[in-house]
Amino acid sequence: MTELAAAGGRTVREIPPAPPLTSLTLVLPCHNEAENLGWLLPHAVEVLPHLARSWDLVLVDDGSTDGSGEIATRLAADLGIRLQVLRHAEKSGYGKTVGDGLRAARADYVAFTDADGQFEIADLALLVPLLERADLAAGWRRERRDARAREVVSWVFNSLVTVLYRLPYRDVDCALKLMRREVLDSVRLEARSALINAELYYKARHAGWRIAQVPVPHHPRVAGRRSGARPRAILRAIKELVLFRLRIRRSLPARGIARRTGGSTR
């Protein structure tokens, strides 16, 4: 095993000596994260070669007003990395941002995490072993490092997801996920809010894909300001959660038609 230091003095992560994945696209939804991109993108350059033989980044700038998209483009040029920047002219919502990024991904494996640095990119190594028995691997936060109000909102949201969608998973809105290309090809993601996480779980499970979870660390935000906890965004996500459940089954194909891939990640 090879030791890889996480960003900012975080826990050192052990990863395989050879990249376990063939190719990987990491999607980074972003809104006003100029202060974080300066360390996050160079850190991705250190981490991703240990996870995949080839890799690239897709950053979706959701109407940032702090120049996040331009900063990311300059950093990519300086670092010599493959980075695709998608820009929304105005803020369009977390689900729209994540969905656009996932649809732009082209690698055999696709991961996403937020550009705010609260999840450690090196912790994708915790998800990779799950792909031996799953098609969608996801984390759940061992201990949340958010403000108390944010924790309450997340608890309410996840409780509604459990009741309305009957999903047997923890912390579905945890933004550290890794999946096979085929999972994305088989589902149509429509949510514009944070509901996209529940939608991904629900549709992947309905299609017959295998899902596995593992606890992952969660870190305090060190720069920038979170926008997802604003009352309007919260109410929009809850409203969409209820309305979407009323119509989702009508748009789904027959259960279990997806091919379960299995096999090695190499």
Buried (B, 14 or more C-beta within 10 A) or exposed (E): EEEBBBBEEEEEBEBBEEBBBBBBBBBBBBBBBBBBBBBBBBBBBBBBEBBBBBBBBBBBBBBBEBBBBBBBBEBBEEEEBEBBBBBBEEBBBBBBBBBBBBBBBEBBBBBBBBBBBBBBBBBBBBBBBBBEEBBBBBBBBEEBEBEEEBEEBBEEBBEBBBEBBEBEBBBBBBBBBBBBBBBBEBBEBBBBBBBBBBBBBBBBBBBBBBBBBBBBBBBEBEBBEBBBBEEEBBEBBBEBBEEBBEEBEEEBEEEEEBEEBEEEBE
